[in-house]
Amino acid sequence: MGLGIKSLAKDTVIYGTTNIVSKFLNWLLAPFYIRILATSAEYGIVTNLYAWVSVVLVVLTLGLETGLFRFMSTSDNSNRVYATILKILASAVALFLLLGLSNVGGIAGALGYPDFPEFVGIFIVIVALDALMSVPFAYLRYKKRPLRFASYKFLFIFLNIGFNLFFLLLCPYLIRKGVALPHWLYRPDYGVGYIFISNLLASSIEFLLMLPVIRPGLKGFDKSLLLPLAHYCMPLVLLGLAGNFNKMAGQILLPLLYEDRLEGMTQLGIFGGNLKIAVVMVMFIQAFRFAYDPFVFSKMREEDAPTAYRVAMNYFLLFALIIFLGVMYWIDLFKHVVRPEYYVGLGVVPVAMASEILFGVYYNLSFWYKVSDRTYFGAVFSVIGLIVTVAIIVLGVPHWGFMACAWASFVCNALMLVMSYLLGKKYHPIKYDWGRMVGMTLLAVLFYYGGMSIVPSSVAARLIIRTLLLIIYIGLAIRFFAPEARQLLNTFKSRR
């Protein structure tokens, strides 16, 4: 494989392995929380607050991760660029901490948690730490140090799991055995709060251990970068804010659309729990994105860039469709992530995964406005998508409940994909294999409906039949729609 695809594939595998393993370990916390928390409403609190974290984090990072790739790729002094961006970010984080911690009570009341201002205070610090680490993590990606990147990600997840097990399992067990734990260490009535405490402790330790990565960014500052960074990154903030709110809108707005807040949090808990089943697709998309950003900017000046982008799109869609079919064919296993009372929301899973595939295709298409410095187009797409998402949720939830949230994301991503494709043809045309891509997708849809209509009473029989169908789909997709994959397989066979 030429065109830099081999490097993209290798980095995707490393980032993917890191992301999949860490997400899987974090994924195990979801059924743990669902089973250890008394009600789905409590899990709704977790879902809601983490949704807010995702949205606020986009604003606080100021689009500087993508800005770092863009300006380090064209600078003769990459460390100076890193130092400048890191100092800008640190200033924003310091202001956020000052304003946030001095207004915790008001923010908690506005979010619907007036009795738990400490939860909001904890999350303010978590967001600040995560934001401050975002640029050092991007720096590691730019320097092509995926293994070091992976080590920090694994460190956090193991610490987070360890603290969760300590507070939610070990401490209650010790109390039941008659061990008197000091009040400052453990309060039996604090419950869901220990999920947030665990995250705070893990993020703090991760930040301290990342100081060697931060150190190269402590010296130097280039004032001449301020205006170009602002021009390039500010549209990305709007893009990211709208884009993340598109993803999290259901988890943020759903409880607000019920007159009974407890019922709203209950429905949110069911919705959020089933989204965890679809996280396999989210893991793949994120792994691809980690590798794709540096790949795009490294290829932007090379003659074979259009071919490389086209081939990358083919590989992305092929693997995404395989993952979609795999999860849905084995839904009888994956559904055990949640308790039986959550099964009413299983319809969310295929819609959420299909929505992620659309977003992944959109992300592939969207490189044109990044390499041509037209990031404002991305912001426009995201704002239009946001308006559509909110409208569908607000109008749809009273009639269709949380399913309206899932479909809102699907429609939003489809709309942004179409807009990016049409304008991309004008400003930075790439001859993608649309015929093959549509063929792969239609074949996957056919296999999906065919496989899901097979419902023998035996779970084992369903799994066996559907697994055989998945193998057949992979063979047909590679044979008729993925020539690059055929070439890769032939190369592998010849080497053997």
C-alpha positions in Angstrom: 0.0 0.0 0.0 1.5 3.3 -1.1 0.1 6.8 -0.9 0.8 7.0 2.9 -2.2 4.7 3.5 0.1 2.1 5.2 1.2 4.8 7.7 -2.4 5.8 8.2 -3.5 2.2 8.7 -0.7 1.6 11.2 -1.5 4.7 13.2 -5.2 3.9 13.0 -4.4 0.4 14.4 -2.4 1.8 17.3 -4.8 4.6 18.1 -7.6 2.2 17.4 -6.2 -0.5 19.8 -5.7 2.2 22.4 -9.1 3.7 21.9 -10.9 0.3 21.7 -9.2 -1.2 24.8 -9.5 2.0 26.8 -13.1 2.6 25.7 -13.9 -1.1 26.3 -12.6 -0.8 29.8 -14.5 2.4 30.3 -17.5 0.7 28.6 -17.5 -1.9 31.3 -18.2 0.9 33.8 -21.5 1.5 32.1 -23.1 -1.9 33.0 -21.4 -1.5 36.4 -23.0 1.9 37.0 -26.3 0.6 35.6 -26.3 -2.3 38.1 -24.9 -0.5 41.1 -27.0 2.7 40.9 -30.5 2.4 42.3 -32.4 3.8 39.4 -32.0 4.7 35.7 -32.7 8.3 36.8 -29.3 8.2 38.7 -27.6 7.0 35.5 -29.4 9.8 33.8 -27.5 12.3 36.0 -24.2 10.7 34.8 -25.3 10.8 31.2 -26.4 14.5 31.4 -23.4 15.9 33.1 -20.9 14.1 30.9 -22.8 15.4 27.9 -22.3 19.0 29.2 -18.6 18.2 29.7 -18.3 17.2 26.0 -19.9 20.5 24.8 -18.0 22.8 27.2 -14.7 21.1 26.4 -15.1 22.0 22.7 -15.4 25.7 23.5 -12.6 25.7 26.0 -10.1 24.0 23.7 -10.7 26.8 21.1 -10.1 24.6 18.1 -6.4 24.7 18.9 -5.8 20.9 18.4 -6.5 21.2 14.7 -4.7 24.6 14.6 -1.6 22.9 16.0 -1.6 20.4 13.1 -2.2 23.2 10.6 0.5 25.6 11.7 3.2 23.1 12.9 3.0 21.5 9.4 3.9 24.8 7.7 6.3 26.3 10.3 10.1 26.1 10.5 9.9 26.3 14.3 7.3 23.8 15.4 8.2 24.0 19.1 7.5 27.7 19.1 4.1 27.1 17.5 3.4 24.5 20.2 4.5 26.9 23.0 2.3 29.7 21.6 -0.8 27.5 21.3 -0.3 26.0 24.8 0.0 29.4 26.4 -3.2 30.6 24.7 -5.0 27.5 25.9 -3.6 27.9 29.5 -4.9 31.5 29.6 -8.4 30.4 28.6 -8.4 27.5 31.1 -7.3 29.8 33.9 -10.2 32.3 33.1 -12.7 29.4 32.9 -11.6 28.1 36.3 -11.9 31.5 37.9 -15.3 32.3 36.5 -16.7 28.8 37.0 -15.6 28.1 40.5 -16.8 31.6 41.6 -20.3 30.9 40.3 -20.8 27.2 41.1 -24.1 27.7 42.8 -25.7 29.6 40.0 -24.4 27.2 37.4 -25.7 24.2 39.4 -29.2 25.8 39.6 -29.3 26.5 35.9 -28.4 22.9 35.1 -31.1 21.6 37.4 -28.8 20.4 40.2 -29.3 23.1 42.9 -28.8 20.5 45.7 -25.5 19.3 44.2 -23.3 22.3 43.5 -20.2 20.2 44.4 -20.9 18.0 41.4 -20.7 21.0 39.1 -17.5 22.2 40.9 -15.9 18.8 40.3 -16.8 18.9 36.6 -15.4 22.4 36.2 -12.0 21.2 37.3 -12.3 18.0 35.2 -13.1 20.0 32.1 -10.2 22.4 32.8 -7.7 19.5 33.2 -8.9 17.8 30.1 -8.8 20.9 28.1 -5.2 21.7 29.2 -4.1 18.2 28.2 -5.8 18.3 24.8 -2.9 20.2 23.1 -0.1 18.1 24.6 -2.0 15.0 23.3 -2.3 16.6 19.9 1.5 17.3 20.1 2.1 13.6 20.6 0.0 12.8 17.6 1.8 15.3 15.4 5.2 13.9 16.5 3.9 10.4 15.6 4.3 9.0 19.1 1.2 6.9 19.3 2.6 4.5 21.9 3.3 7.3 24.3 -0.1 8.7 23.6 -1.6 5.3 24.4 0.3 5.0 27.6 -1.3 8.1 29.0 -4.7 7.1 27.9 -4.4 3.7 29.5 -3.1 5.3 32.7 -6.2 7.4 33.0 -8.6 4.6 32.4 -7.0 2.2 34.8 -6.9 4.9 37.5 -10.5 5.8 36.8 -11.6 2.2 37.1 -9.5 1.7 40.2 -11.0 4.6 42.0 -14.6 3.6 41.0 -14.1 0.1 42.3 -12.6 1.5 45.5 -15.4 4.0 46.2 -18.4 2.0 44.8 -17.4 -1.6 45.8 -14.6 -1.8 48.3 -15.7 1.0 50.7 -19.4 -0.3 51.0 -18.0 -3.8 51.4 -15.7 -2.7 54.3 -18.6 -0.9 56.0 -20.8 -4.0 55.7 -17.9 -5.9 57.4 -17.9 -3.4 60.3 -14.8 -1.4 59.3 -15.3 2.3 60.4 -14.0 4.4 57.5 -13.2 8.1 58.2 -16.0 10.5 57.1 -13.5 12.5 54.9 -12.7 9.3 52.9 -16.1 7.8 52.4 -19.8 8.8 52.9 -22.4 6.1 52.3 -25.0 8.6 51.1 -22.8 10.3 48.5 -23.6 7.6 45.8 -23.3 8.8 42.3 -20.9 11.6 43.4 -18.1 9.0 43.7 -18.2 8.5 39.9 -17.3 12.1 39.5 -14.7 12.0 42.3 -13.0 9.1 40.6 -12.7 11.0 37.3 -11.3 14.0 39.1 -8.6 12.0 40.9 -7.6 10.1 37.7 -7.5 13.3 35.6 -5.3 15.0 38.2 -2.8 12.2 38.3 -2.7 12.0 34.5 -2.0 15.7 34.2 0.9 15.6 36.7 2.5 12.7 34.8 2.1 14.5 31.5 4.2 17.4 32.6 7.2 16.2 30.6 5.1 16.5 27.4 4.0 20.0 28.5 7.5 21.2 29.3 8.6 21.8 25.6 5.7 24.3 25.4 6.8 26.4 28.3 9.4 28.4 26.4 8.7 30.8 23.6 5.7 32.8 22.2 5.0 34.0 18.7 2.8 37.0 18.6 2.5 36.9 14.8 0.6 33.6 15.1 -2.3 35.2 17.1 -4.3 36.6 14.2 -3.8 33.6 11.9 -4.7 31.2 14.7 -7.8 33.3 15.5 -8.9 33.3 11.9 -8.3 29.6 11.5 -9.5 28.3 14.8 -12.5 30.4 15.8 -14.7 28.9 13.1 -13.6 25.5 14.3 -14.9 26.4 17.8 -18.3 27.2 16.4 -18.0 24.1 14.2 -17.0 21.9 17.2 -19.6 23.5 19.5 -22.4 22.9 17.1 -21.1 19.5 16.1 -20.8 18.3 19.7 -24.1 19.8 20.7 -25.5 17.9 17.7 -24.2 14.7 19.2 -25.1 15.5 22.8 -28.3 17.5 22.2 -30.5 14.6 23.1 -28.6 13.9 26.3 -28.9 17.5 27.3 -32.4 18.5 26.2 -34.3 15.2 26.8 -34.9 15.8 30.6 -35.9 19.4 29.9 -38.8 18.2 27.6 -40.6 16.3 30.4 -42.8 18.1 32.9 -41.8 15.5 35.5 -38.0 15.9 35.7 -37.7 12.4 37.4 -39.4 10.8 34.4 -37.1 12.8 32.1 -34.0 11.6 33.9 -35.4 8.0 33.8 -35.8 8.2 30.0 -32.4 9.8 29.6 -30.9 7.0 31.6 -32.5 4.4 29.3 -31.4 6.4 26.2 -27.8 6.8 27.5 -27.5 3.2 28.5 -28.4 2.0 25.0 -26.0 4.5 23.4 -23.3 2.6 25.2 -24.1 -0.4 23.1 -23.4 1.7 20.0 -20.0 2.9 21.4 -18.2 0.3 19.3 -18.8 2.5 16.2 -17.9 5.6 18.1 -14.5 3.9 19.1 -13.8 3.2 15.4 -14.7 6.7 14.2 -12.5 8.3 16.9 -9.6 6.0 16.2 -9.8 6.9 12.5 -10.0 10.6 13.3 -6.9 10.5 15.6 -4.9 9.1 12.7 -6.6 11.0 9.9 -5.9 14.6 11.0 -2.1 14.4 10.8 -2.4 12.2 7.7 -4.4 14.9 5.8 -2.1 17.7 6.6 1.0 15.7 5.9 -0.4 14.8 2.4 -1.8 18.2 1.5 1.2 19.3 -0.6 1.8 16.0 -2.4 0.6 15.1 -5.9 -1.0 11.8 -4.9 -3.1 13.4 -2.1 -6.4 13.1 -4.0 -5.9 9.4 -4.6 -4.8 8.9 -0.9 -8.0 10.6 0.3 -10.2 8.5 -2.0 -8.6 5.2 -0.9 -8.9 6.2 2.8 -12.6 6.9 2.3 -13.1 3.4 0.8 -11.4 1.7 3.7 -13.2 3.8 6.3 -16.7 2.9 4.9 -15.9 -0.8 4.4 -14.8 -1.2 8.0 -17.6 1.0 9.4 -20.3 -1.1 7.6 -18.7 -4.4 8.9 -18.8 -3.0 12.4 -22.4 -2.0 12.0 -23.5 -5.5 10.9 -21.3 -7.2 13.5 -22.9 -5.3 16.4 -26.5 -5.7 15.1 -26.0 -9.4 14.2 -24.7 -10.0 17.8 -27.1 -7.7 19.5 -28.3 -10.7 21.6 -24.9 -10.5 23.3 -24.3 -6.7 23.3 -27.7 -6.0 24.9 -26.4 -7.5 28.1 -24.5 -4.3 28.6 -27.7 -2.9 30.1 -30.4 -4.4 32.4 -33.6 -5.9 30.9 -35.6 -2.8 31.9 -33.4 -0.8 29.4 -34.2 -3.1 26.5 -37.1 -0.9 25.5 -34.5 1.5 24.1 -32.6 -1.0 21.9 -34.1 0.6 18.8 -31.6 3.5 19.5 -28.6 1.3 18.6 -28.9 0.9 14.8 -29.9 4.5 14.3 -27.0 5.8 16.5 -24.5 3.6 14.7 -25.8 4.6 11.2 -25.6 8.2 12.3 -21.9 7.7 13.3 -21.1 6.3 9.9 -22.6 9.3 8.2 -20.6 11.5 10.5 -17.4 9.6 9.6 -18.1 10.1 5.9 -18.7 13.7 6.5 -15.4 13.9 8.4 -13.6 12.4 5.5 -15.2 14.9 3.1 -14.6 17.9 5.4 -10.8 17.9 4.9 -11.2 20.3 2.0 -12.2 23.3 4.1 -9.3 22.5 6.6 -6.5 22.3 4.0 -7.9 25.3 2.1 -8.3 27.5 5.2 -12.0 27.8 4.7 -13.0 26.5 8.1 -15.9 28.9 8.3 -17.8 26.5 6.0 -17.6 23.8 8.6 -19.0 26.2 11.1 -21.9 27.0 8.8 -22.6 23.3 8.2 -22.6 22.6 12.0 -24.9 25.5 12.8 -27.4 24.5 10.2 -27.2 20.9 11.5 -27.7 22.1 15.0 -30.8 24.0 14.2 -32.2 20.9 12.5 -31.2 18.7 15.4 -32.8 20.9 18.1 -36.0 21.3 16.0 -36.4 17.6 15.6 -35.8 16.9 19.3 -38.1 19.6 20.6 -40.9 18.7 18.2 -40.3 14.9 18.2 -39.7 14.0 21.9 -43.3 14.7 23.0 -44.5 12.2 20.3 -41.7 9.6 20.0 -39.6 10.0 23.2 -35.9 9.4 23.0 -36.1 7.9 19.5 -36.5 11.4 18.2 -33.1 12.2 19.7 -31.5 9.3 17.8 -33.1 10.3 14.5 -32.3 13.9 15.0 -28.6 13.1 15.0 -29.0 10.9 11.9 -30.7 13.6 9.9 -28.2 16.2 11.0 -25.2 14.2 9.9 -26.8 13.3 6.6 -27.5 17.0 5.9 -24.0 18.1 6.8 -22.5 15.3 4.6 -24.5 16.5 1.6 -23.6 20.2 2.1 -19.9 19.4 2.5 -19.9 17.2 -0.6 -21.6 19.8 -2.8 -19.3 22.7 -1.8 -16.3 20.4 -1.7 -16.9 19.7 -5.4 -16.5 23.4 -6.1 -13.5 24.3 -3.9 -11.4 21.1 -3.6 -12.9 18.4 -5.9 -11.9 14.8 -5.2 -13.1 11.9 -7.4 -14.4 9.6 -4.7 -15.6 6.1 -5.6 -19.3 7.0 -5.0 -20.6 4.1 -7.0 -18.6 1.6 -5.0 -19.5 3.3 -1.7 -23.2 3.3 -2.5 -22.9 -0.3 -3.6 -21.2 -1.3 -0.3 -23.8 0.6 1.7 -26.9 -0.8 -0.2 -25.4 -4.3 0.2 -25.0 -3.8 3.9 -28.6 -2.5 4.2 -29.8 -5.6 2.4 -27.8 -7.9 4.7 -28.9 -6.0 7.8 -32.7 -6.4 7.1 -32.2 -9.9 5.9 -30.1 -11.0 8.9 -32.3 -9.3 11.4 -35.4 -11.0 10.0 -33.9 -14.3 10.9 -35.3 -15.0 14.3 -35.0 -18.7 15.3 -35.9 -19.3 18.9 -32.3 -20.4 19.7 -29.9 -17.5 20.4 -27.0 -19.7 19.3 -28.7 -20.4 16.0 -29.3 -16.7 15.4 -25.6 -15.9 16.1 -24.3 -18.7 13.9 -26.5 -17.8 10.9 -25.9 -14.1 11.2 -22.1 -14.6 11.6 -22.1 -16.6 8.4 -24.0 -13.8 6.7 -21.4 -11.3 8.0 -18.6 -13.4 6.5 -20.5 -13.5 3.2 -21.0 -9.7 3.2 -17.3 -9.1 3.8 -16.4 -11.4 0.9 -18.9 -9.8 -1.4 -17.9 -6.2 -0.4 -14.2 -6.9 -0.9 -14.8 -8.7 -4.2 -17.0 -6.1 -5.9 -16.5 -2.8 -4.1 -13.1 -2.6 -2.4 -10.3 -3.2 -5.0 -7.7 -1.8 -2.6 -8.6 -4.4 0.0 -8.3 -7.2 -2.7 -4.8 -5.9 -3.5 -3.9 -5.9 0.1 -5.1 -9.5 0.6 -3.3 -10.6 -2.6 -0.1 -9.0 -1.3 -0.5 -10.7 2.0 -1.1 -14.1 0.3 2.0 -13.7 -2.0 4.2 -13.0 1.0 3.1 -16.1 2.7 
